[in-house]
């Protein structure tokens, strides 16, 4: 196979980006068409007390004997409003685009991988066959975690937070959508940590010893990250921090496996 010039690589990258963009547009169009489901069921689902997360937390709080809890209320003390002429249409467009990105994520990842993989060795491509499946699984798992855990905790805390009884909550539609969107997508990318560590270990930038040595610093970073993407109450931060810490520990094991395999290959090559 002839080596490609820099301009050829750029042209190849352009077509991969074009195909990825087309997939997002198609998925976004479907999301745009099914706006009732996207908004009434998904986006505004966590704003209703019959949302599964609140029902589960309500039962848990009752089991623990907590009678005064916001998870068991009849409804939230706020209304959702639109304050700009093009507000609803703009929300419809941008929500469809973000939904399109989430839906088409595996194909976008496939296009990215198709561009990178030709530059890898045959053995490296063989060992990375499950990359798209695993990375997509982790991303969707993170999105679900952000939607069913981070979003409800954030909305519940912020909706019931009050500095004065004279103030009534009338949330703008863009603010509500931003919480759902940022919680889901941010969590999706955070759950890609094992994949990131895998590749950083492959190129020699990270080792399991490094990850273990700076575990305490990682704990602080995780707590700060949890405080950023969740409301400032301890329970919510702990709930979010636990899976991230588990992902970090899994990343250490993955890094150790990669290093072990690399040493085994080097030993085998030296013995020949």
RODO-2510 file (C-alpha; in nm, 4 decimals, decimal comma):
residues 272
     n   res          X          Y          Z
     1     x     0,0000     0,0000     0,0000
     2     x     0,1403     0,3393    -0,1026
     3     x     0,1993     0,5963     0,1654
     4     x    -0,0483     0,8843     0,1672
     5     x     0,0658     1,2450     0,1520
     6     x    -0,0396     1,5019     0,4080
     7     x    -0,3041     1,6412     0,1714
     8     x    -0,4341     1,2881     0,1087
     9     x    -0,4706     1,2399     0,4842
    10     x    -0,6610     1,5675     0,5078
    11     x    -0,8901     1,4606     0,2251
    12     x    -0,9472     1,1244     0,3928
    13     x    -1,0224     1,2968     0,7249
    14     x    -1,2644     1,5327     0,5500
    15     x    -1,4706     1,2457     0,4112
    16     x    -1,4791     1,0697     0,7468
    17     x    -1,6033     1,3925     0,9053
    18     x    -1,8598     1,4372     0,6285
    19     x    -1,9990     1,0865     0,6824
    20     x    -2,0059     1,1382     1,0599
    21     x    -2,1860     1,4706     1,0158
    22     x    -2,4421     1,3149     0,7799
    23     x    -2,5184     1,0460     1,0396
    24     x    -2,5737     1,3136     1,3057
    25     x    -2,8012     1,5109     1,0712
    26     x    -3,0104     1,2002     0,9928
    27     x    -3,0443     1,1105     1,3613
    28     x    -3,1176     1,4753     1,4485
    29     x    -3,3915     1,4823     1,1827
    30     x    -3,5562     1,1792     1,3408
    31     x    -3,5324     1,3450     1,6826
    32     x    -3,6806     1,6637     1,5345
    33     x    -3,9778     1,4691     1,3948
    34     x    -4,0506     1,2887     1,7221
    35     x    -4,0432     1,6083     1,9286
    36     x    -4,3308     1,5026     2,1560
    37     x    -4,1407     1,1968     2,2757
    38     x    -3,8075     1,3812     2,2982
    39     x    -3,9452     1,6674     2,5074
    40     x    -4,2479     1,5355     2,6984
    41     x    -4,0978     1,1968     2,7847
    42     x    -3,7202     1,2436     2,7871
    43     x    -3,6311     1,6099     2,8459
    44     x    -3,9152     1,6951     3,0837
    45     x    -3,9377     1,3476     3,2376
    46     x    -3,7112     1,4359     3,5345
    47     x    -3,9296     1,7412     3,6078
    48     x    -4,2203     1,5170     3,7148
    49     x    -4,2361     1,3347     4,0459
    50     x    -4,3475     1,0083     3,8822
    51     x    -4,0002     0,9784     3,7271
    52     x    -3,8526     0,6342     3,8207
    53     x    -3,5552     0,7830     4,0075
    54     x    -3,7765     0,9861     4,2427
    55     x    -4,0035     0,6891     4,3072
    56     x    -3,7031     0,4746     4,3941
    57     x    -3,5493     0,7397     4,6203
    58     x    -3,8868     0,7975     4,7855
    59     x    -3,9215     0,4279     4,8693
    60     x    -3,5642     0,4198     4,9947
    61     x    -3,6151     0,7235     5,2183
    62     x    -3,9365     0,5742     5,3590
    63     x    -3,7532     0,2487     5,4283
    64     x    -3,4889     0,4452     5,6196
    65     x    -3,7607     0,6222     5,8177
    66     x    -3,7124     0,9633     5,6580
    67     x    -4,0570     1,1228     5,6486
    68     x    -3,9615     1,4797     5,5508
    69     x    -3,8180     1,4288     5,2026
    70     x    -3,8591     1,6148     4,8744
    71     x    -3,8464     1,2880     4,6818
    72     x    -4,2000     1,1994     4,7946
    73     x    -4,3701     1,5284     4,7043
    74     x    -4,6666     1,5456     4,4656
    75     x    -4,5019     1,7900     4,2261
    76     x    -4,2133     2,0306     4,1958
    77     x    -4,2627     2,3940     4,3044
    78     x    -4,1828     2,5457     3,9672
    79     x    -4,3129     2,5999     3,6173
    80     x    -4,1244     2,5892     3,2873
    81     x    -4,1583     2,8933     3,0676
    82     x    -4,0324     3,0373     2,7397
    83     x    -3,9355     3,4056     2,7411
    84     x    -3,8116     3,4641     2,3868
    85     x    -3,9952     3,4662     2,0547
    86     x    -3,7763     3,1960     1,8964
    87     x    -3,7055     3,0182     2,2247
    88     x    -3,9082     2,7025     2,1616
    89     x    -3,7971     2,6641     1,8020
    90     x    -3,4315     2,7178     1,8985
    91     x    -3,4666     2,4629     2,1797
    92     x    -3,6204     2,2185     1,9325
    93     x    -3,3336     2,2589     1,6839
    94     x    -3,0452     2,2344     1,9300
    95     x    -3,1986     1,9523     2,1321
    96     x    -3,2438     1,7540     1,8096
    97     x    -2,8771     1,8100     1,7199
    98     x    -2,7522     1,6922     2,0593
    99     x    -2,9897     1,3957     2,0473
   100     x    -2,8605     1,3184     1,6986
   101     x    -2,5022     1,3165     1,8271
   102     x    -2,5886     1,0793     2,1117
   103     x    -2,7841     0,8425     1,8854
   104     x    -2,5163     0,8343     1,6146
   105     x    -2,2202     0,8187     1,8560
   106     x    -2,1184     0,4611     1,7603
   107     x    -2,1058     0,5528     1,3906
   108     x    -1,9156     0,8762     1,4618
   109     x    -1,6691     0,6700     1,6642
   110     x    -1,6468     0,4195     1,3800
   111     x    -1,5533     0,6975     1,1359
   112     x    -1,2883     0,8263     1,3759
   113     x    -1,1494     0,4759     1,4189
   114     x    -1,1532     0,4148     1,0423
   115     x    -0,9292     0,7188     1,0001
   116     x    -0,6854     0,6215     1,2782
   117     x    -0,6649     0,2422     1,2360
   118     x    -0,4694     0,2352     0,9055
   119     x    -0,1767     0,3911     1,0909
   120     x    -0,1682     0,1121     1,3485
   121     x     0,0222    -0,2141     1,3298
   122     x    -0,1802    -0,5274     1,2394
   123     x    -0,1350    -0,6601     1,5948
   124     x    -0,2600    -0,3313     1,7402
   125     x    -0,5669    -0,3333     1,5153
   126     x    -0,6356    -0,6926     1,6170
   127     x    -0,6145    -0,6117     1,9886
   128     x    -0,8460    -0,3122     1,9448
   129     x    -1,1299    -0,4835     1,7556
   130     x    -1,3770    -0,4305     2,0359
   131     x    -1,2926    -0,0608     2,0736
   132     x    -1,6100     0,0744     1,9114
   133     x    -1,8404    -0,1656     2,0978
   134     x    -1,6795    -0,1053     2,4383
   135     x    -1,6439     0,2713     2,3927
   136     x    -2,0063     0,3008     2,2754
   137     x    -2,1267     0,0878     2,5655
   138     x    -1,9410     0,3034     2,8183
   139     x    -2,0703     0,6222     2,6573
   140     x    -2,4346     0,5096     2,6631
   141     x    -2,3903     0,3796     3,0181
   142     x    -2,2610     0,7225     3,1177
   143     x    -2,5488     0,8971     2,9402
   144     x    -2,7995     0,6801     3,1273
   145     x    -2,6200     0,7490     3,4554
   146     x    -2,6269     1,1219     3,3886
   147     x    -2,9938     1,1125     3,2888
   148     x    -3,1299     0,8878     3,5630
   149     x    -2,8987     0,9881     3,8493
   150     x    -2,7253     1,3236     3,7999
   151     x    -3,0174     1,5042     3,6328
   152     x    -3,2892     1,4100     3,8865
   153     x    -3,0626     1,4911     4,1811
   154     x    -2,9756     1,8288     4,0306
   155     x    -3,3342     1,9218     3,9429
   156     x    -3,4680     1,8045     4,2798
   157     x    -3,2103     2,0033     4,4746
   158     x    -3,2280     2,3227     4,2689
   159     x    -3,6087     2,3190     4,2390
   160     x    -3,6539     2,2926     4,6144
   161     x    -3,3747     2,5314     4,7102
   162     x    -3,5247     2,8531     4,8427
   163     x    -3,3774     3,1722     4,9844
   164     x    -3,7134     3,3401     5,0440
   165     x    -4,0800     3,2388     5,0319
   166     x    -4,1462     3,5570     4,8343
   167     x    -3,9697     3,4112     4,5320
   168     x    -4,1451     3,1694     4,2965
   169     x    -3,9492     2,9505     4,0572
   170     x    -4,0220     3,0007     3,6883
   171     x    -3,7446     2,8223     3,5027
   172     x    -3,6639     2,9082     3,1439
   173     x    -3,6857     2,6192     2,8987
   174     x    -3,3212     2,6613     2,7983
   175     x    -3,2096     2,6254     3,1611
   176     x    -3,3970     2,2970     3,2097
   177     x    -3,2710     2,1532     2,8820
   178     x    -2,9135     2,2581     2,9669
   179     x    -2,9214     2,0576     3,2914
   180     x    -3,0434     1,7430     3,1166
   181     x    -2,8051     1,7853     2,8232
   182     x    -2,4904     1,8680     3,0211
   183     x    -2,5516     1,5969     3,2823
   184     x    -2,6062     1,3241     3,0223
   185     x    -2,3304     1,4140     2,7751
   186     x    -2,0716     1,5033     3,0418
   187     x    -2,1327     1,1726     3,2204
   188     x    -2,1083     0,9914     2,8871
   189     x    -1,7595     1,1290     2,8257
   190     x    -1,6500     1,0737     3,1875
   191     x    -1,7366     0,7044     3,1503
   192     x    -1,4851     0,6854     2,8634
   193     x    -1,2030     0,7030     3,1210
   194     x    -1,0979     0,3348     3,0850
   195     x    -1,0698     0,3763     2,7068
   196     x    -0,8612     0,6928     2,7467
   197     x    -0,6301     0,5233     2,9975
   198     x    -0,5931     0,2242     2,7639
   199     x    -0,4608     0,4378     2,4788
   200     x    -0,2478     0,6564     2,7053
   201     x    -0,0859     0,3381     2,8389
   202     x    -0,0344     0,2041     2,4867
   203     x     0,1660     0,5132     2,3881
   204     x     0,3602     0,5118     2,7144
   205     x     0,2198     0,8286     2,8707
   206     x     0,0586     0,6480     3,1643
   207     x     0,1578     0,3448     3,3736
   208     x    -0,0312     0,1561     3,6478
   209     x     0,2338     0,2714     3,8948
   210     x     0,1636     0,6327     3,7989
   211     x    -0,2119     0,5837     3,8458
   212     x    -0,1615     0,4184     4,1846
   213     x     0,0869     0,6826     4,3002
   214     x    -0,1508     0,9680     4,2234
   215     x    -0,4678     0,7920     4,3374
   216     x    -0,5138     1,0433     4,6199
   217     x    -0,4927     1,3340     4,3780
   218     x    -0,7372     1,1540     4,1510
   219     x    -0,9767     1,1239     4,4442
   220     x    -0,9650     1,5016     4,4961
   221     x    -1,0210     1,5617     4,1231
   222     x    -1,3163     1,3203     4,1249
   223     x    -1,4751     1,4990     4,4207
   224     x    -1,4265     1,8361     4,2496
   225     x    -1,5751     1,6955     3,9290
   226     x    -1,8691     1,5558     4,1241
   227     x    -1,9237     1,8941     4,2846
   228     x    -1,9267     2,0603     3,9417
   229     x    -2,1805     1,8310     3,7734
   230     x    -2,4060     1,7812     4,0769
   231     x    -2,5805     2,0098     4,3275
   232     x    -2,3717     2,1032     4,6332
   233     x    -2,5090     1,8425     4,8731
   234     x    -2,2917     1,5614     5,0075
   235     x    -2,5279     1,2750     4,9189
   236     x    -2,5432     1,3675     4,5497
   237     x    -2,1670     1,4115     4,5270
   238     x    -2,1046     1,0712     4,6855
   239     x    -2,3530     0,9019     4,4507
   240     x    -2,1741     1,0495     4,1496
   241     x    -1,8214     0,9978     4,2880
   242     x    -1,8620     0,6226     4,3509
   243     x    -1,8931     0,5089     3,9856
   244     x    -1,6156     0,7477     3,8778
   245     x    -1,3826     0,6012     4,1409
   246     x    -1,4766     0,2519     4,0228
   247     x    -1,3925     0,3543     3,6670
   248     x    -1,0566     0,4851     3,7872
   249     x    -0,9818     0,1546     3,9604
   250     x    -1,0845    -0,0369     3,6468
   251     x    -0,8540     0,1905     3,4489
   252     x    -0,5624     0,0865     3,6728
   253     x    -0,6323    -0,2810     3,5990
   254     x    -0,6569    -0,2085     3,2266
   255     x    -0,3295    -0,0169     3,2337
   256     x    -0,1616    -0,3073     3,4164
   257     x    -0,2885    -0,5568     3,1565
   258     x    -0,1600    -0,3410     2,8695
   259     x     0,1856    -0,3081     3,0287
   260     x     0,1948    -0,6819     3,1008
   261     x     0,1114    -0,7654     2,7391
   262     x     0,3736    -0,5203     2,6103
   263     x     0,6437    -0,6736     2,8312
   264     x     0,5438    -1,0218     2,7182
   265     x     0,5770    -0,9186     2,3521
   266     x     0,9157    -0,7565     2,4167
   267     x     1,0388    -1,0699     2,5955
   268     x     0,9169    -1,2887     2,3113
   269     x     1,0849    -1,0613     2,0519
   270     x     1,4155    -1,0665     2,2417
   271     x     1,4106    -1,4452     2,2682
   272     x     1,3898    -1,4857     1,8887
***
